[in-house]
Amino acid sequence: MTALEAKKLAEDDMKAGKTPKYNDLRDWLEIVDSMGELKKVDGVDWNLEMGTLAEIFAHESKDGPTPAVLFDNVPGYPKGFRTLFAQNASFKRMALNLGLDMSLSNLDLVRAFRQKLVNLEPIKHKVVTKGPILENVDSGDKVDLLKFPVPFMHELDGGRFIGTACLVTTRDPDEGWVNFGAYRGMVHDAKNMGLYISPGKHGSIQRNKYFERGQKCPVIVSVGQDPVLFMVSGNEIDYGVGEFDYAGGLKGAPIEVIEGRSTGLPFAANAEIVIEGWMDPNDRKTEGPFGEWTGYYASSSRPEPVIHVDNVYYRNDPILCCARPGRPPSDYSIAKCMVKASLIWEQVEKAGVPDVRGVWCHEAGGGRLLNIISIKQRYPGHARQAMLVASQVHAGAYLGRYVIVVDEDIDPTNTFDVLWALSSRSDPVESIEILRRCWSGPLDPRIHPSKKGFNSRAVIDACRPFEWLKDFPPVAESSPELRQKIYEKYKKVIEG
């Protein structure tokens, strides 16, 4: 399908009220452009300018969603060697990725995605031998990671990071399943890059199995791809479930993959840029620091495994996909919040907690540090059960800080209402529990560097006490029926 055909088909779908379908990142960009959510900028330098502009767009898009930003004509690079920031920084683009109604936002979109998760069945990826990603293959002496306009994003970063909006793919040497995750990668030189993976992540577990045996770990790093793959990469999928198969379930069709010439690991046949190599257990080099999603340089720098690159695969006029983390809101934080809220909701209900009415992972916490769950209380201890489980399910356990449970009349996405419930329905002595020695890591800014790995978290019951629920003071506001009646009567006055 040509770009013009993709754009025309997308416009026809949207006119008919349908969510357009796309085949690869380039089709997706045509659709996003037709939606008015793509900003194209020429002449921006890789050194701090790209990252700072991405930050400005994320912080100052007050009249609408943060646009996806495509940089071209980068000084010192050929025309067509582009970088893309903020792929998933709007509810409409997230709905597009997932094939959901693009008019949905906030809790309605979380609810729709969570419902999709209920019936999700992974679809096995399909191995093929041809694809656009094979248009160019650089091997051996031809490998040059800085052939692409890799950004230097934040002023205090330790280097240029090619792996941000990425998929780092590894295979379990014992069980054979393939995992990919969004783990950051820093360029050391033309043929080598560092890789940081947080402790406890599936990629870290798999890599350690090779290292414990004194073996090199094969790895693929995709740094340009379908945005739904990046969305899956940055969130917690059950152990043993391959992300390519999970993404296939989301898209309703198998993901076509090509197996790497050196490692045999799979990568998307329609990807933009893919790096293939090996990590040696005895070869480490200082990686970082890097401004992270918490809004701090909390992870500092340390010796991390080096990827020695064998091959770089890339399309003609390749697009390097980037994410610029930092003080929230960042250029991908809203997507993180939406997906993690849906995952926590699904996992909490699977754990046996009934009547969950909504979940939201607050953007101020980067989608991890502050999570709110709304329930309809059914029995004594229901609120405690909900908040404790939400703090420890897979999607909510890593680097959490606060979980607040509220009643069903509180919209968890409405910060004012959540703070009102917290202020008026909780009692500090009775309502707050502290959990100790929970799963954290080096990115946690509040934990002393010598003690990284564990943290504590507060789970807060901001529900009306169950034992005197019926006697709790009624809310002083108009009933929905009265409000609607008066609204209709004075509609002209209200709407001006």
URFENRA-V519321 format. One line per field, one symbol per residue. burial: I if it has 16 or more other ideal C-beta (glycine too) atoms within 10 Angstrom, else O. Layout:
BEGIN
burial=???
END
This chain:
BEGIN
burial=OOOOOIIOIIOOOIOOOOIIIIOIIIIIIIIIIIIOIIIOIOOIOIOOIIIOIIIOIIOOIOOOIIIIIIIIIIOOIOOOIIIIIIIIIIIIIIIIIIIIOIOIIIIIIIIOIIOIIOOOOIIOIOOOOOIIIOOOOIOOOOIOIOIIIIIIIIOOIIIIIIIIIIIIIIIIOOOOIIIIIIIIIIIIOOIIIIIIIIOOIIIIOIIOIIIOOOOIIIIIIIIIIIIIIIIIIIIIIOOOOIIIIIIIIIIOOIIIIIOIOOIOIIIIIIIIIIIIIIIIIOOOOOIIIIIIIIIOIIIOIOOIIIIOIIIIIIIOOIIIIIIIIIIIIIIIIIIIIIIIIIIIIIIIIOOOIOOIIIIIIIIOIIIIIIIIIIIOIOOOOIIIIIIIIIIIIOIIIIIIIIIIIIIOOIIIIIOOIIOOIIOOIIOOOOIOOOOOOIIIIIIIOOIOOOOIOOIOIIIIIIIIIIOOOOOOOOOOOOOOOOOOOOOOOOOOOOOO
END
